[in-house]
């Protein structure tokens, strides 16, 4: 099997976006320069040609009209009159009969290059020993043939001078285009260098690097600001990952060690089938608790990453809240509590029904768990300007202000709840669901100034997400 040659990499310069942009600038500048030169040529040399043609055509038409009115002698007289008035000797005339005999004019013979009537020709003629160029027009009259032309020697010289000037101008424009392209390339490279240096530093492991901003406020600064926001978000996510890893290692180590210790104890002490069954059931229960923790972490990660937006659909929120209240009302009654609701008839929004149900269920579960017998748990919802508020309040001990700021952190357990079953992930999931729906979670005293103050958790949701 034949082996192909490796494809050579393009030159480093051609790989530069700044160089390609500079080439684009150079091409645009050159095209504009060529257009300017073309317009200049059309307005000068072209105007001279058009003026000469118009003068020759008008002169030929006037002579033909003179011949029609006064005949041959009038035409000869008109040609001689024109020649006598031409001090610059620029006009050319030749009038011949059908046999080629010259009747009038300052040309000695009929040029060999002249063809049919009505056509325009360029020819050379000898004027006082000097070969000159002329533009002539043939006009046939009854029994006659007439040549009318203009000496273009000065115009040709002017055209040559103009061409030389245009060539020098184009050369200068090309040099300026090269200089401008190089300036543009260097300017783009200088503006992009901070971002490149920052990216290289981050690739080397220094996540504290940020792209410096200039005072221009241009597209590069907006790009740099976006990159910095992205880097801040990445740093926050990585800090969250480290925090979760540490929390998992710390908070799951105890239940795993406990489950392992119980199994080892059972292995050493169990004697009957009932002892083995009890040990296995206890181990399964411990593993189920650990599995629930991982499932909660997975739901939080999906919500924070926005992976659940595909499940967003129009929904009537009070229906979801009533389902949650109906389920937890039985639990509240079993603990001698009262679950009250204040829900509107309809609150239409777009969201993930399952996640919202899970978030409200977590709030109700916490409220019932920390409310003493005889207490009241209240679930309310209302439409606010720009969104929807769902609030769960209780008459429990509440949370001190210094603990509220950390209450939504993963695995956070208040001192008063250390002996209460739970993983410390309930409010973390509620916060992730709120952020997924463009909202936030607020914690406050349910009854300010009253002991115990209780806790009010407000879930603010945006109703404009689609």
For each residue, the residues with C-beta under 8 A, 3 or more apart:
1:
2:
3:
4:
5:
6:
7:
8:
9:
10: 14 15
11: 14 15
12: 15 16
13: 16 19
14: 10 11 19 20
15: 10 11 12
16: 12 13 19 20 185 189
17: 20 21 188
18: 21 22 184 185 186 188 189 192
19: 13 14 16 22 23 185
20: 14 16 17 23 24
21: 17 18 24 25 184 185 188
22: 18 19 25 26 181 182 184 185 188
23: 19 20 26 27 181
24: 20 21 27 28
25: 21 22 28 29 177 180 181 184
26: 22 23 29 30 177 178 180 181
27: 23 24 30 31
28: 24 25 31 32
29: 25 26 32 33 173 176 177 180 181
30: 26 27 33 34 173 174 177
31: 27 28 34 35
32: 28 29 35 36
33: 29 30 36 37 169 170 173 174 177
34: 30 31 37 38 170
35: 31 32 38 39
36: 32 33 39 40
37: 33 34 40 41 166 169 170
38: 34 35 41 42
39: 35 36 42 43
40: 36 37 43 44 166
41: 37 38 44 45 46 162 166
42: 38 39 45 46 47
43: 39 40 46 47
44: 40 41 47 48 162
45: 41 42 48 49 158 159 162
46: 41 42 43 49 50
47: 42 43 44 50 51
48: 44 45 51 52 155 158 159
49: 45 46 52 53 155
50: 46 47 53 54
51: 47 48 54 55
52: 48 49 55 56 135 150 152 155
53: 49 50 56 57 120 135
54: 50 51 57 58
55: 51 52 58 59 150
56: 52 53 59 60 135 136 137 148 149 150
57: 53 54 60 61 137
58: 54 55 61 62
59: 55 56 62 63 82 91 148
60: 56 57 63 64 137 139 146 148
61: 57 58 64 65
62: 58 59 65 66 78
63: 59 60 66 67 75 78 79 139 146 148
64: 60 61 67 68 139 141 146
65: 61 62 68 69
66: 62 63 69 70 74 75 78
67: 63 64 70 71 72 74 75 141 144
68: 64 65
69: 65 66 74
70: 66 67 73 74 75 77 78
71: 67 74 75
72: 67 75 76 103 144
73: 70 76 77
74: 66 67 69 70 71 77 78
75: 63 66 67 70 71 72 78 79 95 104 141 144 146
76: 72 73 79 80 95 103 104
77: 70 73 74 80 81
78: 62 63 66 70 74 75 81 82
79: 63 75 76 82 83 93 95 104 105
80: 76 77 83 84 104
81: 77 78 84 85
82: 59 78 79 85 86 91 93
83: 79 80 86 91 93 105 106
84: 80 81
85: 81 82
86: 82 83 89 90 91
87:
88:
89: 86 106 127 151
90: 86 150 151
91: 59 82 83 86 106 149 150 151
92: 105 106 107 125 134 136 147 148 149 150 151
93: 79 82 83 104 105 106 107 146 147 148 149
94: 102 104 105 106 107 109 110 146 147
95: 75 76 79 102 103 104 105 144 145 146 147
96: 99 100 101 102 103 110 144 145
97: 100 101 103 143 144
98: 143 144 145
99: 96
100: 96 97 110
101: 96 97
102: 94 95 96 105 108 109
103: 72 76 95 96 97 144
104: 75 76 79 80 93 94 95
105: 79 83 92 93 94 95 102 147
106: 83 89 91 92 93 94
107: 92 93 94 110 111 125 147
108: 102 126
109: 94 102
110: 94 96 100 107 114 145 147
111: 107 114 121 123 125 136 147
112:
113: 121 122 123
114: 110 111 121 123 136 138 147
115: 119 121 138
116: 119 138
117: 138 139 140 145
118: 137 138 139
119: 115 116 137 138
120: 53 135 136 137
121: 111 113 114 115 135 136 137 138
122: 113 133 134 135 136 152
123: 111 113 114 133 134 136 149
124: 131 132 133 134
125: 92 107 111 131 132 134
126: 108 129 130 131 132
127: 89 130 131 132 151
128:
129: 126
130: 126 127
131: 124 125 126 127
132: 124 125 126 127 151 152 153
133: 122 123 124 151 152 153 156
134: 92 122 123 124 125 149 150 151 152
135: 52 53 56 120 121 122 149 150 152
136: 56 92 111 114 120 121 122 123 147 148 149
137: 56 57 60 118 119 120 121 147 148 149
138: 114 115 116 117 118 119 121 145 146 147
139: 60 63 64 117 118 145 146 147 148
140: 117 144 145 146
141: 64 67 75 144 145 146
142:
143: 97 98
144: 67 72 75 95 96 97 98 103 140 141
145: 95 96 98 110 117 138 139 140 141
146: 60 63 64 75 93 94 95 138 139 140 141
147: 92 93 94 95 105 107 110 111 114 136 137 138 139
148: 56 59 60 63 92 93 136 137 139
149: 56 91 92 93 123 134 135 136 137
150: 52 55 56 90 91 92 134 135
151: 89 90 91 92 127 132 133 134 154
152: 52 122 132 133 134 135 155 156
153: 132 133 156 157
154: 151 157 158
155: 48 49 52 152 158 159
156: 133 152 153 159 160
157: 153 154 160 161
158: 45 48 154 155 161 162
159: 45 48 155 156 162 163
160: 156 157 163 164
161: 157 158 164 165
162: 41 44 45 158 159 165 166
163: 159 160 166 167
164: 160 161 167 168
165: 161 162 168 169
166: 37 40 41 162 163 169 170
167: 163 164 170 171
168: 164 165 171 172
169: 33 37 165 166 172 173
170: 33 34 37 166 167 173 174
171: 167 168 174 175
172: 168 169 175 176
173: 29 30 33 169 170 176 177
174: 30 33 170 171 177 178
175: 171 172 178 179
176: 29 172 173 179 180
177: 25 26 29 30 33 173 174 180 181
178: 26 174 175 181 182
179: 175 176 182 183
180: 25 26 29 176 177 183 184
181: 22 23 25 26 29 177 178 184 185
182: 22 178 179 185 186
183: 179 180 186 187
184: 18 21 22 25 180 181 187 188
185: 16 18 19 21 22 181 182 188 189
186: 18 182 183 189 190
187: 183 184 190 191
188: 17 18 21 22 184 185 191 192
189: 16 18 185 186 192 193
190: 186 187 193
191: 187 188 194 220
192: 18 188 189 195 196 220
193: 189 190 196 197
194: 191 197 198 211 212 224
195: 192 198 199 211 220 223 224 227
196: 192 193 199 200
197: 193 194 200 201
198: 194 195 201 202 209 210 211 227
199: 195 196 202 203
200: 196 197 203 204
201: 197 198 204 206 209
202: 198 199 205 206 207 209 231
203: 199 200
204: 200 201
205: 202
206: 201 202 209
207: 202 231 234 235 238
208:
209: 198 201 202 206 231
210: 198 228 231
211: 194 195 198 224 227 228
212: 194 224
213: 221 224 225 228
214: 217 218 220 221
215:
216: 220 221
217: 214 221 222
218: 214 221 222
219: 222 223
220: 191 192 195 214 216 223 224
221: 213 214 216 217 218 224 225
222: 217 218 219 225 226
223: 195 219 220 226 227
224: 194 195 211 212 213 220 221 227 228
225: 213 221 222 228 229
226: 222 223 229 230
227: 195 198 211 223 224 230 231
228: 210 211 213 224 225 231 232
229: 225 226 232 233
230: 226 227 233 234
231: 202 207 209 210 227 228 234 235
232: 228 229 235 236
233: 229 230 236 237
234: 207 230 231 237 238
235: 207 231 232 238 239
236: 232 233 239 240
237: 233 234 240 241
238: 207 234 235 241 242
239: 235 236 242 243
240: 236 237 243 244
241: 237 238 244 245
242: 238 239 245 246
243: 239 240 246 247 409 410
244: 240 241 247 248 297 410
245: 241 242 248 249
246: 242 243 249 250
247: 243 244 250 251 410 411
248: 244 245 251 252 297 411
249: 245 246 252 253
250: 246 247 253 411
251: 247 248 254 255 293 411 423 424
252: 248 249 255 256 290 293
253: 249 250 256 257
254: 251 257 258
255: 251 252 258 259 286 289 290
256: 252 253 259 260 290
257: 253 254 260 261
258: 254 255 261 262 286
259: 255 256 262 263 282 283 286 287 290
260: 256 257 263 264
261: 257 258 264 265
262: 258 259 265 266 279 282 283 286
263: 259 260 266 267 279 283
264: 260 261 267 268
265: 261 262 268 269 279
266: 262 263 269 270 275 276 278 279 282
267: 263 264 270 279
268: 264 265
269: 265 266 275
270: 266 267 275 276 279
271: 275
272: 275 276
273: 276 277
274: 277 278
275: 266 269 270 271 272 278 279
276: 266 270 272 273 279 280
277: 273 274 280 281
278: 266 274 275 281 282
279: 262 263 265 266 267 270 275 276 282 283
280: 276 277 283 284
281: 277 278 284 285
282: 259 262 266 278 279 285 286
283: 259 262 263 279 280 286 287
284: 280 281 287 288
285: 281 282 288 289
286: 255 258 259 262 282 283 289 290
287: 259 283 284 290 291
288: 284 285 291 292
289: 255 285 286 292 293 423
290: 252 255 256 259 286 287 293 294
291: 287 288 294 295
292: 288 289 295 296 423
293: 251 252 289 290 296 297 423 425
294: 290 291 297 298
295: 291 292 298 299
296: 292 293 299 300 423 425 426 428 429
297: 244 248 293 294 300 301 410 425
298: 294 295 301 302
299: 295 296 302 303 355 358 429 432
300: 296 297 303 304 410 425 428 429 432
301: 297 298 304 305
302: 298 299 305 307 308
303: 299 300 306 307 308 355 429 432 433 435 436
304: 300 301 432 435 436
305: 301 302
306: 303 309 436
307: 302 303 310
308: 302 303 311 312 352 355 436
309: 306 312 352 436
310: 307
311: 308 352 353 354 355
312: 308 309 350 351 352 465 466
313: 350 351 353
314: 348 349 350
315: 319 320 348 349 350 351 353 356
316: 319 320 346 347 348
317: 320 321 347 348 349 351 356 381 388 390 461
318: 321 322 343 344 345 346 347 381
319: 315 316 322 323
320: 315 316 317 323 324 353 356 357 360
321: 317 318 324 325 341 343 360 379 381 390
322: 318 319 325 326 341 343
323: 319 320 326 327 357
324: 320 321 327 328 357 360 361 364 379
325: 321 322 328 329 339 341 364 379
326: 322 323 329
327: 323 324 330 331 361
328: 324 325 331 332 339 361 364 365 368 377
329: 325 326 332 333 339
330: 327 333 334
331: 327 328 334 335 365 368
332: 328 329 335 337 338 339 368 377
333: 329 330 336 337 339
334: 330 331
335: 331 332 368 371 373
336: 333 373 374
337: 332 333 368 371 373 374 375 376 377
338: 332 375 376 377
339: 325 328 329 332 333 364 368 376 377 378 379
340: 376 377 378 379
341: 321 322 325 378 379 380
342: 378 379 380 381
343: 318 321 322 379 380 381
344: 318 347 381 382 383
345: 318
346: 316 318
347: 316 317 318 344 381 383 388 463
348: 314 315 316 317 463
349: 314 315 317 388 461 463 465
350: 312 313 314 315 463 465 466
351: 312 313 315 317 355 356 437 461 465
352: 308 309 311 312 355 356 433 436 437
353: 311 313 315 320 356 357
354: 311 357 358
355: 299 303 308 311 351 352 358 359 433 436
356: 315 317 320 351 352 353 359 360 433 437 461
357: 320 323 324 353 354 360 361
358: 299 354 355 361 362 429 433
359: 355 356 362 363 429 430 433 434 459
360: 320 321 324 356 357 363 364 379 390 392 459
361: 324 327 328 357 358 364 365
362: 358 359 365 366 426 427 429 430
363: 359 360 366 367 392 426 430 457 459
364: 324 325 328 339 360 361 367 368 377 379 392
365: 328 331 361 362 368 369 426
366: 362 363 369 370 426 427 457
367: 363 364 370 371 377 392 393 394 396 455 457
368: 328 331 332 335 337 339 364 365 371 377 394
369: 365 366 420 422
370: 366 367 394 396 397 416 417 420 455
371: 335 337 367 368 375 376 377 394 395 396 454
372: 375 395 396
373: 335 336 337
374: 336 337
375: 337 338 371 372 394 395 396
376: 337 338 339 340 371 394 395
377: 328 332 337 338 339 340 364 367 368 371 392 393 394 395
378: 339 340 341 342 391 392 393 394
379: 321 324 325 339 340 341 342 343 360 364 390 391 392
380: 341 342 343 390 391 392 393
381: 317 318 321 342 343 344 347 388 389 390 391
382: 344 388 389
383: 344 347 388 463
384: 387 388 389 460
385:
386: 462 463 464
387: 384 438 439 460 461 462 463 464
388: 317 347 349 381 382 383 384 460 461 462 463
389: 381 382 384 458 459 460 461
390: 317 321 360 379 380 381 458 459 461
391: 378 379 380 381 456 457 458 459
392: 360 363 364 367 377 378 379 380 456 457 459
393: 367 377 378 380 446 454 455 456 457
394: 367 368 370 371 375 376 377 378 446 454 455
395: 371 372 375 376 377 446 447 452 454
396: 367 370 371 372 375 452 454 455
397: 370 416 452 453 454
398: 445 446 452 453 454 455
399: 403 404 407 414 443 455
400: 403 404
401: 404 405
402: 405
403: 399 400 406 407 414 415
404: 399 400 401 407 443 444
405: 401 402
406: 403 409 412
407: 399 403 404 412 414 427 443
408: 412 427 428 430 431 441
409: 243 406 412 428
410: 243 244 247 297 300 424 425 428
411: 247 248 250 251 423 424 425 428
412: 406 407 408 409 424 427 428
413: 417 418 422 424
414: 399 403 407 417 418
415: 403 418
416: 370 397
417: 370 413 414 420 422
418: 413 414 415
419:
420: 369 370 417
421:
422: 369 413 417 426
423: 251 289 292 293 296 411 426
424: 251 410 411 412 413 428
425: 293 296 297 300 410 411 428 429
426: 296 362 363 365 366 422 423 429 430
427: 362 366 407 408 412 430 431 441 457
428: 296 300 408 409 410 411 412 424 425 431 432
429: 296 299 300 303 358 359 362 425 426 432 433
430: 359 362 363 408 426 427 433 434 441 457 459
431: 408 427 428 434 435 440 441
432: 299 300 303 304 428 429 435 436
433: 303 352 355 356 358 359 429 430 436 437 459
434: 359 430 431 437 439 440 441 459 460 461
435: 303 304 431 432 438 439 440
436: 303 304 306 308 309 352 355 432 433
437: 351 352 356 433 434 461 462 465
438: 387 435 461 462 464 465
439: 387 434 435 459 460 461 462
440: 431 434 435 460
441: 408 427 430 431 434 457 458 459 460
442: 457 458 460
443: 399 404 407 455 456 457 458
444: 404 448 455 456 458
445: 398 448 453 454 455 456
446: 393 394 395 398 453 454 455 456
447: 395 450 453 454
448: 444 445 453
449: 453
450: 447 453 454
451:
452: 395 396 397 398
453: 397 398 445 446 447 448 449 450
454: 371 393 394 395 396 397 398 445 446 447 450
455: 367 370 393 394 396 398 399 443 444 445 446
456: 391 392 393 443 444 445 446
457: 363 366 367 391 392 393 427 430 441 442 443
458: 389 390 391 441 442 443 444
459: 359 360 363 389 390 391 392 430 433 434 439 441
460: 384 387 388 389 434 439 440 441 442
461: 317 349 351 356 387 388 389 390 434 437 438 439
462: 386 387 388 437 438 439 465
463: 347 348 349 350 383 386 387 388
464: 386 387 438
465: 312 349 350 351 437 438 462
466: 312 350
